[in-house]
Amino acid sequence: MTDTGDGGANDPFDGNDELVAGTDPDATPEDIAEDVRHDIQLGHVQDDVSHVLEERFEEAGIKARPEEVDDLAEEIEREASS
């Protein structure tokens, strides 16, 4: 994908080549988990929650062990479905 946006606040691209806006680079794991939980409740997440978390953590520069991501994904799925 090529960044064709002008980097404005409502631009779907964040102004950096190859990076789509969406995850705040200063987001904490808790922020990301809450965003994913909310997206699930809205029906916006169709993929595996672990995969979504891994992608968003990577976008934010957060390193987490796969086991931690899987545990968090399970917790989010439980909370979002209740």
PDB file of N, CA, C and O in Angstrom:
ATOM      1  N   MET A   1       0.845  -1.160   0.000  1.00  0.00           N
ATOM      2  CA  MET A   1       0.000   0.000   0.000  1.00  0.00           C
ATOM      3  C   MET A   1       0.893   1.227   0.000  1.00  0.00           C
ATOM      4  O   MET A   1       1.937   1.249   0.652  1.00  0.00           O
ATOM      5  N   THR A   2       0.483   2.225  -0.721  1.00  0.00           N
ATOM      6  CA  THR A   2       1.237   3.462  -0.784  1.00  0.00           C
ATOM      7  C   THR A   2       0.465   4.546  -0.062  1.00  0.00           C
ATOM      8  O   THR A   2      -0.757   4.628  -0.187  1.00  0.00           O
ATOM      9  N   ASP A   3       1.160   5.371   0.687  1.00  0.00           N
ATOM     10  CA  ASP A   3       0.529   6.454   1.418  1.00  0.00           C
ATOM     11  C   ASP A   3       0.197   7.574   0.443  1.00  0.00           C
ATOM     12  O   ASP A   3       1.089   8.274  -0.036  1.00  0.00           O
ATOM     13  N   THR A   4      -1.088   7.743   0.151  1.00  0.00           N
ATOM     14  CA  THR A   4      -1.509   8.791  -0.767  1.00  0.00           C
ATOM     15  C   THR A   4      -2.182   9.934  -0.033  1.00  0.00           C
ATOM     16  O   THR A   4      -2.638  10.888  -0.663  1.00  0.00           O
ATOM     17  N   GLY A   5      -2.251   9.855   1.282  1.00  0.00           N
ATOM     18  CA  GLY A   5      -2.921  10.886   2.061  1.00  0.00           C
ATOM     19  C   GLY A   5      -2.039  12.085   2.314  1.00  0.00           C
ATOM     20  O   GLY A   5      -0.821  12.040   2.144  1.00  0.00           O
ATOM     21  N   ASP A   6      -2.696  13.170   2.730  1.00  0.00           N
ATOM     22  CA  ASP A   6      -1.951  14.387   3.024  1.00  0.00           C
ATOM     23  C   ASP A   6      -1.601  14.513   4.497  1.00  0.00           C
ATOM     24  O   ASP A   6      -1.015  15.513   4.911  1.00  0.00           O
ATOM     25  N   GLY A   7      -1.954  13.512   5.292  1.00  0.00           N
ATOM     26  CA  GLY A   7      -1.569  13.496   6.702  1.00  0.00           C
ATOM     27  C   GLY A   7      -2.468  14.303   7.604  1.00  0.00           C
ATOM     28  O   GLY A   7      -2.142  14.490   8.776  1.00  0.00           O
ATOM     29  N   GLY A   8      -3.603  14.794   7.097  1.00  0.00           N
ATOM     30  CA  GLY A   8      -4.520  15.581   7.912  1.00  0.00           C
ATOM     31  C   GLY A   8      -5.192  14.742   8.987  1.00  0.00           C
ATOM     32  O   GLY A   8      -5.083  13.516   8.992  1.00  0.00           O
ATOM     33  N   ALA A   9      -5.884  15.412   9.891  1.00  0.00           N
ATOM     34  CA  ALA A   9      -6.508  14.728  11.022  1.00  0.00           C
ATOM     35  C   ALA A   9      -7.544  13.702  10.592  1.00  0.00           C
ATOM     36  O   ALA A   9      -7.713  12.681  11.258  1.00  0.00           O
ATOM     37  N   ASN A  10      -8.239  13.954   9.494  1.00  0.00           N
ATOM     38  CA  ASN A  10      -9.265  13.025   9.036  1.00  0.00           C
ATOM     39  C   ASN A  10      -8.777  12.125   7.916  1.00  0.00           C
ATOM     40  O   ASN A  10      -9.567  11.412   7.298  1.00  0.00           O
ATOM     41  N   ASP A  11      -7.500  12.155   7.657  1.00  0.00           N
ATOM     42  CA  ASP A  11      -6.903  11.348   6.604  1.00  0.00           C
ATOM     43  C   ASP A  11      -6.788   9.908   7.087  1.00  0.00           C
ATOM     44  O   ASP A  11      -6.306   9.679   8.197  1.00  0.00           O
ATOM     45  N   PRO A  12      -7.219   8.918   6.281  1.00  0.00           N
ATOM     46  CA  PRO A  12      -7.103   7.528   6.722  1.00  0.00           C
ATOM     47  C   PRO A  12      -5.667   7.040   6.788  1.00  0.00           C
ATOM     48  O   PRO A  12      -5.409   5.941   7.280  1.00  0.00           O
ATOM     49  N   PHE A  13      -4.740   7.830   6.304  1.00  0.00           N
ATOM     50  CA  PHE A  13      -3.328   7.487   6.389  1.00  0.00           C
ATOM     51  C   PHE A  13      -2.663   8.448   7.353  1.00  0.00           C
ATOM     52  O   PHE A  13      -3.061   9.608   7.456  1.00  0.00           O
ATOM     53  N   ASP A  14      -1.660   7.971   8.053  1.00  0.00           N
ATOM     54  CA  ASP A  14      -1.046   8.794   9.085  1.00  0.00           C
ATOM     55  C   ASP A  14       0.087   9.675   8.587  1.00  0.00           C
ATOM     56  O   ASP A  14       0.727  10.351   9.393  1.00  0.00           O
ATOM     57  N   GLY A  15       0.354   9.691   7.306  1.00  0.00           N
ATOM     58  CA  GLY A  15       1.405  10.542   6.780  1.00  0.00           C
ATOM     59  C   GLY A  15       2.731   9.828   6.613  1.00  0.00           C
ATOM     60  O   GLY A  15       3.653  10.387   6.019  1.00  0.00           O
ATOM     61  N   ASN A  16       2.857   8.612   7.118  1.00  0.00           N
ATOM     62  CA  ASN A  16       4.078   7.826   6.953  1.00  0.00           C
ATOM     63  C   ASN A  16       3.844   6.764   5.900  1.00  0.00           C
ATOM     64  O   ASN A  16       2.799   6.113   5.895  1.00  0.00           O
ATOM     65  N   ASP A  17       4.794   6.583   5.018  1.00  0.00           N
ATOM     66  CA  ASP A  17       4.653   5.563   3.986  1.00  0.00           C
ATOM     67  C   ASP A  17       4.427   4.200   4.605  1.00  0.00           C
ATOM     68  O   ASP A  17       5.075   3.827   5.583  1.00  0.00           O
ATOM     69  N   GLU A  18       3.493   3.460   4.017  1.00  0.00           N
ATOM     70  CA  GLU A  18       3.191   2.083   4.377  1.00  0.00           C
ATOM     71  C   GLU A  18       2.473   1.914   5.712  1.00  0.00           C
ATOM     72  O   GLU A  18       2.180   0.779   6.087  1.00  0.00           O
ATOM     73  N   LEU A  19       2.180   2.968   6.436  1.00  0.00           N
ATOM     74  CA  LEU A  19       1.514   2.827   7.721  1.00  0.00           C
ATOM     75  C   LEU A  19       0.118   3.418   7.663  1.00  0.00           C
ATOM     76  O   LEU A  19      -0.053   4.590   7.329  1.00  0.00           O
ATOM     77  N   VAL A  20      -0.864   2.619   7.982  1.00  0.00           N
ATOM     78  CA  VAL A  20      -2.242   3.087   8.032  1.00  0.00           C
ATOM     79  C   VAL A  20      -2.518   3.579   9.441  1.00  0.00           C
ATOM     80  O   VAL A  20      -2.142   2.928  10.416  1.00  0.00           O
ATOM     81  N   ALA A  21      -3.169   4.718   9.550  1.00  0.00           N
ATOM     82  CA  ALA A  21      -3.493   5.271  10.861  1.00  0.00           C
ATOM     83  C   ALA A  21      -4.446   4.339  11.591  1.00  0.00           C
ATOM     84  O   ALA A  21      -5.193   3.597  10.955  1.00  0.00           O
ATOM     85  N   GLY A  22      -4.430   4.368  12.890  1.00  0.00           N
ATOM     86  CA  GLY A  22      -5.350   3.541  13.643  1.00  0.00           C
ATOM     87  C   GLY A  22      -4.891   3.332  15.062  1.00  0.00           C
ATOM     88  O   GLY A  22      -5.671   3.539  15.991  1.00  0.00           O
ATOM     89  N   THR A  23      -3.662   2.933  15.263  1.00  0.00           N
ATOM     90  CA  THR A  23      -3.152   2.699  16.600  1.00  0.00           C
ATOM     91  C   THR A  23      -2.190   3.810  16.968  1.00  0.00           C
ATOM     92  O   THR A  23      -1.212   4.060  16.265  1.00  0.00           O
ATOM     93  N   ASP A  24      -2.472   4.465  18.062  1.00  0.00           N
ATOM     94  CA  ASP A  24      -1.627   5.535  18.564  1.00  0.00           C
ATOM     95  C   ASP A  24      -0.277   4.943  18.962  1.00  0.00           C
ATOM     96  O   ASP A  24      -0.230   3.988  19.738  1.00  0.00           O
ATOM     97  N   PRO A  25       0.819   5.495  18.445  1.00  0.00           N
ATOM     98  CA  PRO A  25       2.132   4.942  18.803  1.00  0.00           C
ATOM     99  C   PRO A  25       2.455   5.089  20.287  1.00  0.00           C
ATOM    100  O   PRO A  25       3.372   4.433  20.780  1.00  0.00           O
ATOM    101  N   ASP A  26       1.719   5.938  21.009  1.00  0.00           N
ATOM    102  CA  ASP A  26       1.930   6.107  22.447  1.00  0.00           C
ATOM    103  C   ASP A  26       0.926   5.316  23.278  1.00  0.00           C
ATOM    104  O   ASP A  26       0.871   5.468  24.499  1.00  0.00           O
ATOM    105  N   ALA A  27       0.134   4.474  22.622  1.00  0.00           N
ATOM    106  CA  ALA A  27      -0.893   3.695  23.319  1.00  0.00           C
ATOM    107  C   ALA A  27      -0.255   2.649  24.224  1.00  0.00           C
ATOM    108  O   ALA A  27       0.782   2.071  23.899  1.00  0.00           O
ATOM    109  N   THR A  28      -0.890   2.422  25.356  1.00  0.00           N
ATOM    110  CA  THR A  28      -0.443   1.373  26.273  1.00  0.00           C
ATOM    111  C   THR A  28      -1.161   0.075  25.913  1.00  0.00           C
ATOM    112  O   THR A  28      -2.162   0.104  25.196  1.00  0.00           O
ATOM    113  N   PRO A  29      -0.666  -1.055  26.398  1.00  0.00           N
ATOM    114  CA  PRO A  29      -1.384  -2.313  26.157  1.00  0.00           C
ATOM    115  C   PRO A  29      -2.834  -2.246  26.647  1.00  0.00           C
ATOM    116  O   PRO A  29      -3.730  -2.819  26.028  1.00  0.00           O
ATOM    117  N   GLU A  30      -3.058  -1.547  27.758  1.00  0.00           N
ATOM    118  CA  GLU A  30      -4.414  -1.413  28.289  1.00  0.00           C
ATOM    119  C   GLU A  30      -5.299  -0.609  27.339  1.00  0.00           C
ATOM    120  O   GLU A  30      -6.465  -0.948  27.139  1.00  0.00           O
ATOM    121  N   ASP A  31      -4.744   0.465  26.748  1.00  0.00           N
ATOM    122  CA  ASP A  31      -5.492   1.268  25.772  1.00  0.00           C
ATOM    123  C   ASP A  31      -5.894   0.418  24.575  1.00  0.00           C
ATOM    124  O   ASP A  31      -7.035   0.463  24.115  1.00  0.00           O
ATOM    125  N   ILE A  32      -4.944  -0.350  24.086  1.00  0.00           N
ATOM    126  CA  ILE A  32      -5.191  -1.191  22.914  1.00  0.00           C
ATOM    127  C   ILE A  32      -6.226  -2.259  23.241  1.00  0.00           C
ATOM    128  O   ILE A  32      -7.129  -2.516  22.444  1.00  0.00           O
ATOM    129  N   ALA A  33      -6.099  -2.881  24.406  1.00  0.00           N
ATOM    130  CA  ALA A  33      -7.061  -3.912  24.809  1.00  0.00           C
ATOM    131  C   ALA A  33      -8.467  -3.326  24.883  1.00  0.00           C
ATOM    132  O   ALA A  33      -9.423  -3.956  24.430  1.00  0.00           O
ATOM    133  N   GLU A  34      -8.602  -2.134  25.446  1.00  0.00           N
ATOM    134  CA  GLU A  34      -9.916  -1.487  25.542  1.00  0.00           C
ATOM    135  C   GLU A  34     -10.467  -1.162  24.154  1.00  0.00           C
ATOM    136  O   GLU A  34     -11.661  -1.335  23.908  1.00  0.00           O
ATOM    137  N   ASP A  35      -9.615  -0.698  23.253  1.00  0.00           N
ATOM    138  CA  ASP A  35     -10.052  -0.415  21.879  1.00  0.00           C
ATOM    139  C   ASP A  35     -10.533  -1.682  21.182  1.00  0.00           C
ATOM    140  O   ASP A  35     -11.562  -1.669  20.507  1.00  0.00           O
ATOM    141  N   VAL A  36      -9.793  -2.771  21.344  1.00  0.00           N
ATOM    142  CA  VAL A  36     -10.180  -4.038  20.718  1.00  0.00           C
ATOM    143  C   VAL A  36     -11.494  -4.529  21.318  1.00  0.00           C
ATOM    144  O   VAL A  36     -12.378  -4.980  20.590  1.00  0.00           O
ATOM    145  N   ARG A  37     -11.627  -4.445  22.629  1.00  0.00           N
ATOM    146  CA  ARG A  37     -12.856  -4.853  23.309  1.00  0.00           C
ATOM    147  C   ARG A  37     -14.050  -4.068  22.748  1.00  0.00           C
ATOM    148  O   ARG A  37     -15.099  -4.643  22.458  1.00  0.00           O
ATOM    149  N   HIS A  38     -13.880  -2.772  22.603  1.00  0.00           N
ATOM    150  CA  HIS A  38     -14.941  -1.919  22.063  1.00  0.00           C
ATOM    151  C   HIS A  38     -15.256  -2.290  20.612  1.00  0.00           C
ATOM    152  O   HIS A  38     -16.423  -2.370  20.228  1.00  0.00           O
ATOM    153  N   ASP A  39     -14.217  -2.514  19.812  1.00  0.00           N
ATOM    154  CA  ASP A  39     -14.415  -2.891  18.408  1.00  0.00           C
ATOM    155  C   ASP A  39     -15.163  -4.219  18.285  1.00  0.00           C
ATOM    156  O   ASP A  39     -15.983  -4.389  17.383  1.00  0.00           O
ATOM    157  N   ILE A  40     -14.884  -5.156  19.185  1.00  0.00           N
ATOM    158  CA  ILE A  40     -15.594  -6.443  19.177  1.00  0.00           C
ATOM    159  C   ILE A  40     -17.074  -6.211  19.474  1.00  0.00           C
ATOM    160  O   ILE A  40     -17.941  -6.763  18.797  1.00  0.00           O
ATOM    161  N   GLN A  41     -17.358  -5.401  20.478  1.00  0.00           N
ATOM    162  CA  GLN A  41     -18.746  -5.127  20.844  1.00  0.00           C
ATOM    163  C   GLN A  41     -19.507  -4.459  19.708  1.00  0.00           C
ATOM    164  O   GLN A  41     -20.711  -4.668  19.561  1.00  0.00           O
ATOM    165  N   LEU A  42     -18.815  -3.657  18.903  1.00  0.00           N
ATOM    166  CA  LEU A  42     -19.440  -2.995  17.758  1.00  0.00           C
ATOM    167  C   LEU A  42     -19.515  -3.898  16.534  1.00  0.00           C
ATOM    168  O   LEU A  42     -20.122  -3.541  15.524  1.00  0.00           O
ATOM    169  N   GLY A  43     -18.888  -5.082  16.630  1.00  0.00           N
ATOM    170  CA  GLY A  43     -18.898  -6.019  15.508  1.00  0.00           C
ATOM    171  C   GLY A  43     -17.876  -5.703  14.436  1.00  0.00           C
ATOM    172  O   GLY A  43     -18.002  -6.165  13.303  1.00  0.00           O
ATOM    173  N   HIS A  44     -16.862  -4.919  14.780  1.00  0.00           N
ATOM    174  CA  HIS A  44     -15.842  -4.526  13.813  1.00  0.00           C
ATOM    175  C   HIS A  44     -14.678  -5.498  13.721  1.00  0.00           C
ATOM    176  O   HIS A  44     -13.844  -5.370  12.824  1.00  0.00           O
ATOM    177  N   VAL A  45     -14.599  -6.463  14.623  1.00  0.00           N
ATOM    178  CA  VAL A  45     -13.492  -7.425  14.614  1.00  0.00           C
ATOM    179  C   VAL A  45     -14.030  -8.773  14.161  1.00  0.00           C
ATOM    180  O   VAL A  45     -14.841  -9.395  14.847  1.00  0.00           O
ATOM    181  N   GLN A  46     -13.570  -9.213  13.001  1.00  0.00           N
ATOM    182  CA  GLN A  46     -13.972 -10.506  12.462  1.00  0.00           C
ATOM    183  C   GLN A  46     -12.823 -11.510  12.524  1.00  0.00           C
ATOM    184  O   GLN A  46     -13.040 -12.717  12.418  1.00  0.00           O
ATOM    185  N   ASP A  47     -11.601 -11.007  12.695  1.00  0.00           N
ATOM    186  CA  ASP A  47     -10.415 -11.852  12.745  1.00  0.00           C
ATOM    187  C   ASP A  47     -10.218 -12.421  14.145  1.00  0.00           C
ATOM    188  O   ASP A  47     -10.928 -12.070  15.088  1.00  0.00           O
ATOM    189  N   ASP A  48      -9.241 -13.301  14.252  1.00  0.00           N
ATOM    190  CA  ASP A  48      -8.824 -13.841  15.537  1.00  0.00           C
ATOM    191  C   ASP A  48      -8.348 -12.687  16.416  1.00  0.00           C
ATOM    192  O   ASP A  48      -7.527 -11.880  15.978  1.00  0.00           O
ATOM    193  N   VAL A  49      -8.843 -12.596  17.634  1.00  0.00           N
ATOM    194  CA  VAL A  49      -8.520 -11.485  18.523  1.00  0.00           C
ATOM    195  C   VAL A  49      -7.021 -11.438  18.815  1.00  0.00           C
ATOM    196  O   VAL A  49      -6.449 -10.352  18.908  1.00  0.00           O
ATOM    197  N   SER A  50      -6.380 -12.589  18.961  1.00  0.00           N
ATOM    198  CA  SER A  50      -4.929 -12.610  19.185  1.00  0.00           C
ATOM    199  C   SER A  50      -4.195 -11.946  18.033  1.00  0.00           C
ATOM    200  O   SER A  50      -3.248 -11.187  18.244  1.00  0.00           O
ATOM    201  N   HIS A  51      -4.631 -12.231  16.823  1.00  0.00           N
ATOM    202  CA  HIS A  51      -4.001 -11.646  15.636  1.00  0.00           C
ATOM    203  C   HIS A  51      -4.196 -10.127  15.614  1.00  0.00           C
ATOM    204  O   HIS A  51      -3.266  -9.382  15.305  1.00  0.00           O
ATOM    205  N   VAL A  52      -5.397  -9.679  15.941  1.00  0.00           N
ATOM    206  CA  VAL A  52      -5.684  -8.240  15.972  1.00  0.00           C
ATOM    207  C   VAL A  52      -4.807  -7.557  17.017  1.00  0.00           C
ATOM    208  O   VAL A  52      -4.234  -6.500  16.751  1.00  0.00           O
ATOM    209  N   LEU A  53      -4.701  -8.156  18.207  1.00  0.00           N
ATOM    210  CA  LEU A  53      -3.852  -7.584  19.254  1.00  0.00           C
ATOM    211  C   LEU A  53      -2.396  -7.520  18.818  1.00  0.00           C
ATOM    212  O   LEU A  53      -1.733  -6.502  19.015  1.00  0.00           O
ATOM    213  N   GLU A  54      -1.893  -8.604  18.226  1.00  0.00           N
ATOM    214  CA  GLU A  54      -0.504  -8.623  17.762  1.00  0.00           C
ATOM    215  C   GLU A  54      -0.246  -7.492  16.779  1.00  0.00           C
ATOM    216  O   GLU A  54       0.771  -6.804  16.875  1.00  0.00           O
ATOM    217  N   GLU A  55      -1.170  -7.292  15.823  1.00  0.00           N
ATOM    218  CA  GLU A  55      -1.002  -6.227  14.829  1.00  0.00           C
ATOM    219  C   GLU A  55      -0.990  -4.853  15.488  1.00  0.00           C
ATOM    220  O   GLU A  55      -0.151  -4.009  15.174  1.00  0.00           O
ATOM    221  N   ARG A  56      -1.922  -4.640  16.395  1.00  0.00           N
ATOM    222  CA  ARG A  56      -2.013  -3.320  17.036  1.00  0.00           C
ATOM    223  C   ARG A  56      -0.842  -3.068  17.973  1.00  0.00           C
ATOM    224  O   ARG A  56      -0.360  -1.939  18.069  1.00  0.00           O
ATOM    225  N   PHE A  57      -0.378  -4.102  18.664  1.00  0.00           N
ATOM    226  CA  PHE A  57       0.812  -3.949  19.495  1.00  0.00           C
ATOM    227  C   PHE A  57       2.011  -3.593  18.625  1.00  0.00           C
ATOM    228  O   PHE A  57       2.798  -2.713  18.971  1.00  0.00           O
ATOM    229  N   GLU A  58       2.144  -4.279  17.496  1.00  0.00           N
ATOM    230  CA  GLU A  58       3.259  -4.012  16.586  1.00  0.00           C
ATOM    231  C   GLU A  58       3.204  -2.572  16.084  1.00  0.00           C
ATOM    232  O   GLU A  58       4.229  -1.891  16.047  1.00  0.00           O
ATOM    233  N   GLU A  59       2.013  -2.102  15.696  1.00  0.00           N
ATOM    234  CA  GLU A  59       1.852  -0.730  15.219  1.00  0.00           C
ATOM    235  C   GLU A  59       2.264   0.282  16.281  1.00  0.00           C
ATOM    236  O   GLU A  59       2.807   1.339  15.959  1.00  0.00           O
ATOM    237  N   ALA A  60       2.005  -0.041  17.553  1.00  0.00           N
ATOM    238  CA  ALA A  60       2.321   0.859  18.657  1.00  0.00           C
ATOM    239  C   ALA A  60       3.735   0.656  19.183  1.00  0.00           C
ATOM    240  O   ALA A  60       4.166   1.369  20.090  1.00  0.00           O
ATOM    241  N   GLY A  61       4.466  -0.314  18.622  1.00  0.00           N
ATOM    242  CA  GLY A  61       5.832  -0.578  19.069  1.00  0.00           C
ATOM    243  C   GLY A  61       5.904  -1.314  20.393  1.00  0.00           C
ATOM    244  O   GLY A  61       6.901  -1.212  21.107  1.00  0.00           O
ATOM    245  N   ILE A  62       4.856  -2.054  20.727  1.00  0.00           N
ATOM    246  CA  ILE A  62       4.807  -2.800  21.986  1.00  0.00           C
ATOM    247  C   ILE A  62       5.195  -4.244  21.722  1.00  0.00           C
ATOM    248  O   ILE A  62       4.639  -4.901  20.843  1.00  0.00           O
ATOM    249  N   LYS A  63       6.156  -4.726  22.496  1.00  0.00           N
ATOM    250  CA  LYS A  63       6.583  -6.119  22.372  1.00  0.00           C
ATOM    251  C   LYS A  63       5.923  -6.924  23.489  1.00  0.00           C
ATOM    252  O   LYS A  63       5.971  -6.544  24.659  1.00  0.00           O
ATOM    253  N   ALA A  64       5.311  -8.034  23.107  1.00  0.00           N
ATOM    254  CA  ALA A  64       4.663  -8.908  24.091  1.00  0.00           C
ATOM    255  C   ALA A  64       4.865 -10.350  23.662  1.00  0.00           C
ATOM    256  O   ALA A  64       4.869 -10.664  22.471  1.00  0.00           O
ATOM    257  N   ARG A  65       5.032 -11.227  24.650  1.00  0.00           N
ATOM    258  CA  ARG A  65       5.175 -12.653  24.350  1.00  0.00           C
ATOM    259  C   ARG A  65       3.859 -13.182  23.795  1.00  0.00           C
ATOM    260  O   ARG A  65       2.791 -12.710  24.185  1.00  0.00           O
ATOM    261  N   PRO A  66       3.918 -14.155  22.890  1.00  0.00           N
ATOM    262  CA  PRO A  66       2.688 -14.727  22.320  1.00  0.00           C
ATOM    263  C   PRO A  66       1.720 -15.242  23.382  1.00  0.00           C
ATOM    264  O   PRO A  66       0.504 -15.134  23.224  1.00  0.00           O
ATOM    265  N   GLU A  67       2.265 -15.805  24.470  1.00  0.00           N
ATOM    266  CA  GLU A  67       1.406 -16.321  25.537  1.00  0.00           C
ATOM    267  C   GLU A  67       0.630 -15.190  26.201  1.00  0.00           C
ATOM    268  O   GLU A  67      -0.545 -15.344  26.534  1.00  0.00           O
ATOM    269  N   GLU A  68       1.300 -14.045  26.392  1.00  0.00           N
ATOM    270  CA  GLU A  68       0.638 -12.893  26.997  1.00  0.00           C
ATOM    271  C   GLU A  68      -0.479 -12.376  26.092  1.00  0.00           C
ATOM    272  O   GLU A  68      -1.561 -12.024  26.561  1.00  0.00           O
ATOM    273  N   VAL A  69      -0.202 -12.336  24.799  1.00  0.00           N
ATOM    274  CA  VAL A  69      -1.200 -11.868  23.833  1.00  0.00           C
ATOM    275  C   VAL A  69      -2.397 -12.813  23.824  1.00  0.00           C
ATOM    276  O   VAL A  69      -3.544 -12.366  23.821  1.00  0.00           O
ATOM    277  N   ASP A  70      -2.134 -14.117  23.820  1.00  0.00           N
ATOM    278  CA  ASP A  70      -3.220 -15.105  23.819  1.00  0.00           C
ATOM    279  C   ASP A  70      -4.073 -14.996  25.081  1.00  0.00           C
ATOM    280  O   ASP A  70      -5.300 -15.055  25.009  1.00  0.00           O
ATOM    281  N   ASP A  71      -3.425 -14.836  26.239  1.00  0.00           N
ATOM    282  CA  ASP A  71      -4.162 -14.704  27.496  1.00  0.00           C
ATOM    283  C   ASP A  71      -5.028 -13.445  27.490  1.00  0.00           C
ATOM    284  O   ASP A  71      -6.185 -13.478  27.911  1.00  0.00           O
ATOM    285  N   LEU A  72      -4.465 -12.344  27.012  1.00  0.00           N
ATOM    286  CA  LEU A  72      -5.214 -11.097  26.940  1.00  0.00           C
ATOM    287  C   LEU A  72      -6.374 -11.219  25.959  1.00  0.00           C
ATOM    288  O   LEU A  72      -7.465 -10.711  26.218  1.00  0.00           O
ATOM    289  N   ALA A  73      -6.145 -11.887  24.841  1.00  0.00           N
ATOM    290  CA  ALA A  73      -7.205 -12.086  23.843  1.00  0.00           C
ATOM    291  C   ALA A  73      -8.365 -12.877  24.440  1.00  0.00           C
ATOM    292  O   ALA A  73      -9.528 -12.537  24.223  1.00  0.00           O
ATOM    293  N   GLU A  74      -8.052 -13.925  25.188  1.00  0.00           N
ATOM    294  CA  GLU A  74      -9.106 -14.727  25.824  1.00  0.00           C
ATOM    295  C   GLU A  74      -9.903 -13.889  26.823  1.00  0.00           C
ATOM    296  O   GLU A  74     -11.128 -13.983  26.888  1.00  0.00           O
ATOM    297  N   GLU A  75      -9.197 -13.072  27.596  1.00  0.00           N
ATOM    298  CA  GLU A  75      -9.859 -12.204  28.570  1.00  0.00           C
ATOM    299  C   GLU A  75     -10.778 -11.197  27.863  1.00  0.00           C
ATOM    300  O   GLU A  75     -11.910 -10.972  28.292  1.00  0.00           O
ATOM    301  N   ILE A  76     -10.286 -10.606  26.794  1.00  0.00           N
ATOM    302  CA  ILE A  76     -11.078  -9.633  26.033  1.00  0.00           C
ATOM    303  C   ILE A  76     -12.319 -10.290  25.452  1.00  0.00           C
ATOM    304  O   ILE A  76     -13.411  -9.725  25.518  1.00  0.00           O
ATOM    305  N   GLU A  77     -12.161 -11.478  24.883  1.00  0.00           N
ATOM    306  CA  GLU A  77     -13.304 -12.186  24.295  1.00  0.00           C
ATOM    307  C   GLU A  77     -14.367 -12.484  25.349  1.00  0.00           C
ATOM    308  O   GLU A  77     -15.562 -12.335  25.092  1.00  0.00           O
ATOM    309  N   ARG A  78     -13.927 -12.909  26.543  1.00  0.00           N
ATOM    310  CA  ARG A  78     -14.875 -13.191  27.631  1.00  0.00           C
ATOM    311  C   ARG A  78     -15.630 -11.923  28.031  1.00  0.00           C
ATOM    312  O   ARG A  78     -16.854 -11.930  28.163  1.00  0.00           O
ATOM    313  N   GLU A  79     -14.882 -10.838  28.220  1.00  0.00           N
ATOM    314  CA  GLU A  79     -15.497  -9.586  28.661  1.00  0.00           C
ATOM    315  C   GLU A  79     -16.410  -8.997  27.593  1.00  0.00           C
ATOM    316  O   GLU A  79     -17.469  -8.457  27.912  1.00  0.00           O
ATOM    317  N   ALA A  80     -16.012  -9.097  26.345  1.00  0.00           N
ATOM    318  CA  ALA A  80     -16.802  -8.511  25.260  1.00  0.00           C
ATOM    319  C   ALA A  80     -18.104  -9.268  25.032  1.00  0.00           C
ATOM    320  O   ALA A  80     -19.089  -8.693  24.569  1.00  0.00           O
ATOM    321  N   SER A  81     -18.107 -10.551  25.357  1.00  0.00           N
ATOM    322  CA  SER A  81     -19.306 -11.358  25.118  1.00  0.00           C
ATOM    323  C   SER A  81     -20.278 -11.328  26.293  1.00  0.00           C
ATOM    324  O   SER A  81     -21.392 -11.842  26.192  1.00  0.00           O
ATOM    325  N   SER A  82     -19.863 -10.729  27.405  1.00  0.00           N
ATOM    326  CA  SER A  82     -20.761 -10.698  28.575  1.00  0.00           C
ATOM    327  C   SER A  82     -21.532  -9.401  28.660  1.00  0.00           C
ATOM    328  O   SER A  82     -22.327  -9.215  29.581  1.00  0.00           O
TER     329      SER A  82
END
